[in-house]
Amino acid sequence: MFTEATAVTPDGRITAQDLGLWHDDQIEPLQRITRFIRAQGAVAGIQLAHAGRKASTYRP
C-alpha cells in the first residue's frame, strides 16, 4: 500500500495540504500509519515527490 505523493521539502509541495516528510517531527505520525498497514498484513510504501516549478504552497 502506498501513501500519496509525499513532499520532501516544504517549498516542493504540490498543494499546501500535501503530506510531507522533511522534518523529524513528521516521522512518528507516519510510523503510526505504517504500523497499522503492517498489522493488516500489507507492506507500506511511500511515494517521495517534489513538484518542481509547479510547486505551490498557496491556499486556494
PDB file of N, CA, C and O in Angstrom, chain B, residues numbered from 101:
ATOM      1  N   MET B 101       0.851  -1.148   0.000  1.00  0.00           N
ATOM      2  CA  MET B 101       0.000   0.000   0.000  1.00  0.00           C
ATOM      3  C   MET B 101       0.907   1.225   0.000  1.00  0.00           C
ATOM      4  O   MET B 101       1.854   1.307   0.783  1.00  0.00           O
ATOM      5  N   PHE B 102       0.613   2.168  -0.879  1.00  0.00           N
ATOM      6  CA  PHE B 102       1.415   3.381  -0.976  1.00  0.00           C
ATOM      7  C   PHE B 102       0.654   4.579  -0.421  1.00  0.00           C
ATOM      8  O   PHE B 102      -0.562   4.690  -0.578  1.00  0.00           O
ATOM      9  N   THR B 103       1.391   5.467   0.228  1.00  0.00           N
ATOM     10  CA  THR B 103       0.807   6.745   0.634  1.00  0.00           C
ATOM     11  C   THR B 103       0.729   7.646  -0.592  1.00  0.00           C
ATOM     12  O   THR B 103       1.247   7.319  -1.660  1.00  0.00           O
ATOM     13  N   GLU B 104       0.081   8.770  -0.418  1.00  0.00           N
ATOM     14  CA  GLU B 104       0.025   9.742  -1.505  1.00  0.00           C
ATOM     15  C   GLU B 104       1.415  10.333  -1.743  1.00  0.00           C
ATOM     16  O   GLU B 104       2.349  10.063  -0.988  1.00  0.00           O
ATOM     17  N   ALA B 105       1.544  11.133  -2.787  1.00  0.00           N
ATOM     18  CA  ALA B 105       2.810  11.825  -3.043  1.00  0.00           C
ATOM     19  C   ALA B 105       3.205  12.588  -1.781  1.00  0.00           C
ATOM     20  O   ALA B 105       2.414  13.365  -1.247  1.00  0.00           O
ATOM     21  N   THR B 106       4.414  12.366  -1.315  1.00  0.00           N
ATOM     22  CA  THR B 106       4.886  12.933  -0.059  1.00  0.00           C
ATOM     23  C   THR B 106       6.029  13.893  -0.342  1.00  0.00           C
ATOM     24  O   THR B 106       7.085  13.490  -0.830  1.00  0.00           O
ATOM     25  N   ALA B 107       5.812  15.161  -0.034  1.00  0.00           N
ATOM     26  CA  ALA B 107       6.802  16.195  -0.327  1.00  0.00           C
ATOM     27  C   ALA B 107       8.053  16.016   0.528  1.00  0.00           C
ATOM     28  O   ALA B 107       7.967  15.642   1.698  1.00  0.00           O
ATOM     29  N   VAL B 108       9.201  16.283  -0.060  1.00  0.00           N
ATOM     30  CA  VAL B 108      10.469  16.143   0.657  1.00  0.00           C
ATOM     31  C   VAL B 108      10.997  17.486   1.153  1.00  0.00           C
ATOM     32  O   VAL B 108      11.946  17.523   1.936  1.00  0.00           O
ATOM     33  N   THR B 109      10.397  18.583   0.710  1.00  0.00           N
ATOM     34  CA  THR B 109      10.719  19.923   1.206  1.00  0.00           C
ATOM     35  C   THR B 109       9.420  20.721   1.276  1.00  0.00           C
ATOM     36  O   THR B 109       8.506  20.472   0.490  1.00  0.00           O
ATOM     37  N   PRO B 110       9.321  21.677   2.202  1.00  0.00           N
ATOM     38  CA  PRO B 110       8.078  22.437   2.306  1.00  0.00           C
ATOM     39  C   PRO B 110       7.756  23.232   1.042  1.00  0.00           C
ATOM     40  O   PRO B 110       6.586  23.394   0.697  1.00  0.00           O
ATOM     41  N   ASP B 111       8.767  23.722   0.361  1.00  0.00           N
ATOM     42  CA  ASP B 111       8.505  24.514  -0.849  1.00  0.00           C
ATOM     43  C   ASP B 111       8.351  23.645  -2.092  1.00  0.00           C
ATOM     44  O   ASP B 111       8.178  24.170  -3.192  1.00  0.00           O
ATOM     45  N   GLY B 112       8.410  22.335  -1.934  1.00  0.00           N
ATOM     46  CA  GLY B 112       8.238  21.431  -3.061  1.00  0.00           C
ATOM     47  C   GLY B 112       6.886  20.746  -3.089  1.00  0.00           C
ATOM     48  O   GLY B 112       6.676  19.800  -3.848  1.00  0.00           O
ATOM     49  N   ARG B 113       5.960  21.229  -2.252  1.00  0.00           N
ATOM     50  CA  ARG B 113       4.628  20.623  -2.199  1.00  0.00           C
ATOM     51  C   ARG B 113       3.813  20.972  -3.444  1.00  0.00           C
ATOM     52  O   ARG B 113       3.993  22.032  -4.043  1.00  0.00           O
ATOM     53  N   ILE B 114       2.930  20.080  -3.813  1.00  0.00           N
ATOM     54  CA  ILE B 114       2.018  20.332  -4.923  1.00  0.00           C
ATOM     55  C   ILE B 114       0.924  21.288  -4.457  1.00  0.00           C
ATOM     56  O   ILE B 114       0.535  22.194  -5.194  1.00  0.00           O
ATOM     57  N   THR B 115       0.429  21.090  -3.241  1.00  0.00           N
ATOM     58  CA  THR B 115      -0.530  21.996  -2.613  1.00  0.00           C
ATOM     59  C   THR B 115      -0.127  22.166  -1.153  1.00  0.00           C
ATOM     60  O   THR B 115       0.697  21.411  -0.637  1.00  0.00           O
ATOM     61  N   ALA B 116      -0.708  23.153  -0.498  1.00  0.00           N
ATOM     62  CA  ALA B 116      -0.361  23.434   0.899  1.00  0.00           C
ATOM     63  C   ALA B 116      -0.744  22.300   1.845  1.00  0.00           C
ATOM     64  O   ALA B 116      -0.185  22.195   2.936  1.00  0.00           O
ATOM     65  N   GLN B 117      -1.694  21.446   1.441  1.00  0.00           N
ATOM     66  CA  GLN B 117      -2.163  20.369   2.315  1.00  0.00           C
ATOM     67  C   GLN B 117      -1.448  19.039   2.082  1.00  0.00           C
ATOM     68  O   GLN B 117      -1.829  18.032   2.679  1.00  0.00           O
ATOM     69  N   ASP B 118      -0.442  19.010   1.247  1.00  0.00           N
ATOM     70  CA  ASP B 118       0.260  17.762   0.941  1.00  0.00           C
ATOM     71  C   ASP B 118       0.905  17.137   2.169  1.00  0.00           C
ATOM     72  O   ASP B 118       1.345  17.824   3.091  1.00  0.00           O
ATOM     73  N   LEU B 119       0.943  15.824   2.147  1.00  0.00           N
ATOM     74  CA  LEU B 119       1.700  15.077   3.134  1.00  0.00           C
ATOM     75  C   LEU B 119       3.171  15.437   2.960  1.00  0.00           C
ATOM     76  O   LEU B 119       3.644  15.592   1.834  1.00  0.00           O
ATOM     77  N   GLY B 120       3.896  15.571   4.071  1.00  0.00           N
ATOM     78  CA  GLY B 120       5.300  15.951   3.974  1.00  0.00           C
ATOM     79  C   GLY B 120       6.195  15.103   4.855  1.00  0.00           C
ATOM     80  O   GLY B 120       5.755  14.520   5.847  1.00  0.00           O
ATOM     81  N   LEU B 121       7.451  15.047   4.474  1.00  0.00           N
ATOM     82  CA  LEU B 121       8.452  14.311   5.245  1.00  0.00           C
ATOM     83  C   LEU B 121       9.791  15.027   5.096  1.00  0.00           C
ATOM     84  O   LEU B 121      10.711  14.518   4.457  1.00  0.00           O
ATOM     85  N   TRP B 122       9.886  16.208   5.692  1.00  0.00           N
ATOM     86  CA  TRP B 122      11.114  16.988   5.615  1.00  0.00           C
ATOM     87  C   TRP B 122      11.629  17.380   6.996  1.00  0.00           C
ATOM     88  O   TRP B 122      12.648  18.060   7.114  1.00  0.00           O
ATOM     89  N   HIS B 123      10.918  16.948   8.046  1.00  0.00           N
ATOM     90  CA  HIS B 123      11.330  17.290   9.407  1.00  0.00           C
ATOM     91  C   HIS B 123      11.111  16.070  10.303  1.00  0.00           C
ATOM     92  O   HIS B 123      10.173  15.300  10.098  1.00  0.00           O
ATOM     93  N   ASP B 124      11.974  15.904  11.284  1.00  0.00           N
ATOM     94  CA  ASP B 124      11.882  14.745  12.180  1.00  0.00           C
ATOM     95  C   ASP B 124      10.521  14.630  12.873  1.00  0.00           C
ATOM     96  O   ASP B 124      10.086  13.523  13.192  1.00  0.00           O
ATOM     97  N   ASP B 125       9.848  15.753  13.108  1.00  0.00           N
ATOM     98  CA  ASP B 125       8.534  15.717  13.761  1.00  0.00           C
ATOM     99  C   ASP B 125       7.488  14.983  12.925  1.00  0.00           C
ATOM    100  O   ASP B 125       6.455  14.572  13.454  1.00  0.00           O
ATOM    101  N   GLN B 126       7.740  14.816  11.650  1.00  0.00           N
ATOM    102  CA  GLN B 126       6.772  14.163  10.768  1.00  0.00           C
ATOM    103  C   GLN B 126       6.940  12.640  10.733  1.00  0.00           C
ATOM    104  O   GLN B 126       6.103  11.941  10.163  1.00  0.00           O
ATOM    105  N   ILE B 127       7.994  12.133  11.327  1.00  0.00           N
ATOM    106  CA  ILE B 127       8.271  10.693  11.271  1.00  0.00           C
ATOM    107  C   ILE B 127       7.274   9.888  12.094  1.00  0.00           C
ATOM    108  O   ILE B 127       6.720   8.906  11.599  1.00  0.00           O
ATOM    109  N   GLU B 128       7.036  10.285  13.338  1.00  0.00           N
ATOM    110  CA  GLU B 128       6.191   9.490  14.235  1.00  0.00           C
ATOM    111  C   GLU B 128       4.767   9.311  13.705  1.00  0.00           C
ATOM    112  O   GLU B 128       4.261   8.190  13.738  1.00  0.00           O
ATOM    113  N   PRO B 129       4.099  10.358  13.218  1.00  0.00           N
ATOM    114  CA  PRO B 129       2.752  10.129  12.664  1.00  0.00           C
ATOM    115  C   PRO B 129       2.758   9.146  11.496  1.00  0.00           C
ATOM    116  O   PRO B 129       1.839   8.339  11.361  1.00  0.00           O
ATOM    117  N   LEU B 130       3.783   9.210  10.656  1.00  0.00           N
ATOM    118  CA  LEU B 130       3.863   8.264   9.541  1.00  0.00           C
ATOM    119  C   LEU B 130       4.171   6.853  10.032  1.00  0.00           C
ATOM    120  O   LEU B 130       3.738   5.877   9.420  1.00  0.00           O
ATOM    121  N   GLN B 131       4.912   6.738  11.127  1.00  0.00           N
ATOM    122  CA  GLN B 131       5.175   5.416  11.702  1.00  0.00           C
ATOM    123  C   GLN B 131       3.886   4.779  12.208  1.00  0.00           C
ATOM    124  O   GLN B 131       3.710   3.566  12.094  1.00  0.00           O
ATOM    125  N   ARG B 132       2.977   5.590  12.770  1.00  0.00           N
ATOM    126  CA  ARG B 132       1.688   5.050  13.227  1.00  0.00           C
ATOM    127  C   ARG B 132       0.904   4.473  12.054  1.00  0.00           C
ATOM    128  O   ARG B 132       0.306   3.403  12.165  1.00  0.00           O
ATOM    129  N   ILE B 133       0.911   5.182  10.939  1.00  0.00           N
ATOM    130  CA  ILE B 133       0.218   4.689   9.743  1.00  0.00           C
ATOM    131  C   ILE B 133       0.868   3.393   9.267  1.00  0.00           C
ATOM    132  O   ILE B 133       0.176   2.439   8.911  1.00  0.00           O
ATOM    133  N   THR B 134       2.203   3.364   9.261  1.00  0.00           N
ATOM    134  CA  THR B 134       2.938   2.179   8.816  1.00  0.00           C
ATOM    135  C   THR B 134       2.642   0.975   9.707  1.00  0.00           C
ATOM    136  O   THR B 134       2.456  -0.136   9.213  1.00  0.00           O
ATOM    137  N   ARG B 135       2.599   1.196  11.010  1.00  0.00           N
ATOM    138  CA  ARG B 135       2.282   0.091  11.933  1.00  0.00           C
ATOM    139  C   ARG B 135       0.884  -0.464  11.660  1.00  0.00           C
ATOM    140  O   ARG B 135       0.678  -1.677  11.693  1.00  0.00           O
ATOM    141  N   PHE B 136      -0.071   0.422  11.390  1.00  0.00           N
ATOM    142  CA  PHE B 136      -1.429  -0.027  11.083  1.00  0.00           C
ATOM    143  C   PHE B 136      -1.447  -0.854   9.801  1.00  0.00           C
ATOM    144  O   PHE B 136      -2.077  -1.911   9.754  1.00  0.00           O
ATOM    145  N   ILE B 137      -0.768  -0.386   8.775  1.00  0.00           N
ATOM    146  CA  ILE B 137      -0.720  -1.104   7.497  1.00  0.00           C
ATOM    147  C   ILE B 137      -0.115  -2.490   7.697  1.00  0.00           C
ATOM    148  O   ILE B 137      -0.639  -3.477   7.181  1.00  0.00           O
ATOM    149  N   ARG B 138       0.988  -2.568   8.447  1.00  0.00           N
ATOM    150  CA  ARG B 138       1.636  -3.859   8.702  1.00  0.00           C
ATOM    151  C   ARG B 138       0.736  -4.788   9.501  1.00  0.00           C
ATOM    152  O   ARG B 138       0.716  -5.996   9.263  1.00  0.00           O
ATOM    153  N   ALA B 139      -0.009  -4.226  10.450  1.00  0.00           N
ATOM    154  CA  ALA B 139      -0.912  -5.040  11.268  1.00  0.00           C
ATOM    155  C   ALA B 139      -2.007  -5.686  10.420  1.00  0.00           C
ATOM    156  O   ALA B 139      -2.581  -6.701  10.814  1.00  0.00           O
ATOM    157  N   GLN B 140      -2.292  -5.107   9.274  1.00  0.00           N
ATOM    158  CA  GLN B 140      -3.293  -5.661   8.362  1.00  0.00           C
ATOM    159  C   GLN B 140      -2.681  -6.675   7.398  1.00  0.00           C
ATOM    160  O   GLN B 140      -3.379  -7.234   6.551  1.00  0.00           O
ATOM    161  N   GLY B 141      -1.363  -6.912   7.530  1.00  0.00           N
ATOM    162  CA  GLY B 141      -0.688  -7.892   6.690  1.00  0.00           C
ATOM    163  C   GLY B 141      -0.183  -7.341   5.370  1.00  0.00           C
ATOM    164  O   GLY B 141       0.204  -8.105   4.486  1.00  0.00           O
ATOM    165  N   ALA B 142      -0.182  -6.035   5.231  1.00  0.00           N
ATOM    166  CA  ALA B 142       0.279  -5.411   3.986  1.00  0.00           C
ATOM    167  C   ALA B 142       1.667  -4.809   4.176  1.00  0.00           C
ATOM    168  O   ALA B 142       2.163  -4.697   5.297  1.00  0.00           O
ATOM    169  N   VAL B 143       2.272  -4.430   3.080  1.00  0.00           N
ATOM    170  CA  VAL B 143       3.583  -3.782   3.092  1.00  0.00           C
ATOM    171  C   VAL B 143       3.375  -2.309   2.758  1.00  0.00           C
ATOM    172  O   VAL B 143       2.656  -1.974   1.817  1.00  0.00           O
ATOM    173  N   ALA B 144       4.005  -1.438   3.533  1.00  0.00           N
ATOM    174  CA  ALA B 144       3.862   0.003   3.321  1.00  0.00           C
ATOM    175  C   ALA B 144       4.927   0.517   2.361  1.00  0.00           C
ATOM    176  O   ALA B 144       6.068   0.056   2.369  1.00  0.00           O
ATOM    177  N   GLY B 145       4.538   1.465   1.548  1.00  0.00           N
ATOM    178  CA  GLY B 145       5.462   2.145   0.647  1.00  0.00           C
ATOM    179  C   GLY B 145       5.155   3.628   0.660  1.00  0.00           C
ATOM    180  O   GLY B 145       4.084   4.046   1.102  1.00  0.00           O
ATOM    181  N   ILE B 146       6.089   4.416   0.178  1.00  0.00           N
ATOM    182  CA  ILE B 146       5.885   5.860   0.154  1.00  0.00           C
ATOM    183  C   ILE B 146       6.370   6.412  -1.180  1.00  0.00           C
ATOM    184  O   ILE B 146       7.411   6.001  -1.692  1.00  0.00           O
ATOM    185  N   GLN B 147       5.615   7.337  -1.731  1.00  0.00           N
ATOM    186  CA  GLN B 147       5.993   7.989  -2.980  1.00  0.00           C
ATOM    187  C   GLN B 147       6.581   9.350  -2.624  1.00  0.00           C
ATOM    188  O   GLN B 147       5.851  10.267  -2.250  1.00  0.00           O
ATOM    189  N   LEU B 148       7.898   9.479  -2.740  1.00  0.00           N
ATOM    190  CA  LEU B 148       8.550  10.756  -2.466  1.00  0.00           C
ATOM    191  C   LEU B 148       8.366  11.661  -3.667  1.00  0.00           C
ATOM    192  O   LEU B 148       8.464  11.220  -4.812  1.00  0.00           O
ATOM    193  N   ALA B 149       8.096  12.944  -3.397  1.00  0.00           N
ATOM    194  CA  ALA B 149       7.791  13.838  -4.509  1.00  0.00           C
ATOM    195  C   ALA B 149       8.317  15.246  -4.263  1.00  0.00           C
ATOM    196  O   ALA B 149       8.473  15.682  -3.122  1.00  0.00           O
ATOM    197  N   HIS B 150       8.581  15.932  -5.344  1.00  0.00           N
ATOM    198  CA  HIS B 150       8.878  17.362  -5.350  1.00  0.00           C
ATOM    199  C   HIS B 150       8.210  17.914  -6.597  1.00  0.00           C
ATOM    200  O   HIS B 150       8.438  17.410  -7.697  1.00  0.00           O
ATOM    201  N   ALA B 151       7.395  18.934  -6.440  1.00  0.00           N
ATOM    202  CA  ALA B 151       6.596  19.448  -7.550  1.00  0.00           C
ATOM    203  C   ALA B 151       7.388  20.300  -8.537  1.00  0.00           C
ATOM    204  O   ALA B 151       6.857  20.701  -9.573  1.00  0.00           O
ATOM    205  N   GLY B 152       8.651  20.579  -8.226  1.00  0.00           N
ATOM    206  CA  GLY B 152       9.456  21.376  -9.149  1.00  0.00           C
ATOM    207  C   GLY B 152       8.855  22.748  -9.388  1.00  0.00           C
ATOM    208  O   GLY B 152       8.380  23.396  -8.455  1.00  0.00           O
ATOM    209  N   ARG B 153       8.874  23.188 -10.625  1.00  0.00           N
ATOM    210  CA  ARG B 153       8.384  24.538 -10.934  1.00  0.00           C
ATOM    211  C   ARG B 153       6.881  24.685 -10.753  1.00  0.00           C
ATOM    212  O   ARG B 153       6.372  25.806 -10.737  1.00  0.00           O
ATOM    213  N   LYS B 154       6.164  23.580 -10.619  1.00  0.00           N
ATOM    214  CA  LYS B 154       4.714  23.646 -10.417  1.00  0.00           C
ATOM    215  C   LYS B 154       4.337  23.662  -8.935  1.00  0.00           C
ATOM    216  O   LYS B 154       3.153  23.630  -8.599  1.00  0.00           O
ATOM    217  N   ALA B 155       5.322  23.711  -8.058  1.00  0.00           N
ATOM    218  CA  ALA B 155       5.066  23.698  -6.623  1.00  0.00           C
ATOM    219  C   ALA B 155       4.254  24.920  -6.210  1.00  0.00           C
ATOM    220  O   ALA B 155       4.385  26.002  -6.783  1.00  0.00           O
ATOM    221  N   SER B 156       3.412  24.714  -5.197  1.00  0.00           N
ATOM    222  CA  SER B 156       2.592  25.815  -4.698  1.00  0.00           C
ATOM    223  C   SER B 156       2.232  25.551  -3.249  1.00  0.00           C
ATOM    224  O   SER B 156       1.756  24.468  -2.909  1.00  0.00           O
ATOM    225  N   THR B 157       2.456  26.528  -2.404  1.00  0.00           N
ATOM    226  CA  THR B 157       2.026  26.415  -1.018  1.00  0.00           C
ATOM    227  C   THR B 157       0.923  27.421  -0.722  1.00  0.00           C
ATOM    228  O   THR B 157       0.557  27.617   0.437  1.00  0.00           O
ATOM    229  N   TYR B 158       0.392  28.058  -1.754  1.00  0.00           N
ATOM    230  CA  TYR B 158      -0.718  28.996  -1.578  1.00  0.00           C
ATOM    231  C   TYR B 158      -2.012  28.231  -1.370  1.00  0.00           C
ATOM    232  O   TYR B 158      -2.270  27.236  -2.048  1.00  0.00           O
ATOM    233  N   ARG B 159      -2.817  28.692  -0.442  1.00  0.00           N
ATOM    234  CA  ARG B 159      -4.116  28.067  -0.204  1.00  0.00           C
ATOM    235  C   ARG B 159      -5.088  28.532  -1.284  1.00  0.00           C
ATOM    236  O   ARG B 159      -5.055  29.691  -1.698  1.00  0.00           O
ATOM    237  N   PRO B 160      -5.963  27.617  -1.745  1.00  0.00           N
ATOM    238  CA  PRO B 160      -6.921  28.020  -2.794  1.00  0.00           C
ATOM    239  C   PRO B 160      -7.930  29.041  -2.295  1.00  0.00           C
ATOM    240  O   PRO B 160      -8.797  29.476  -3.054  1.00  0.00           O
TER     241      PRO B 160
END
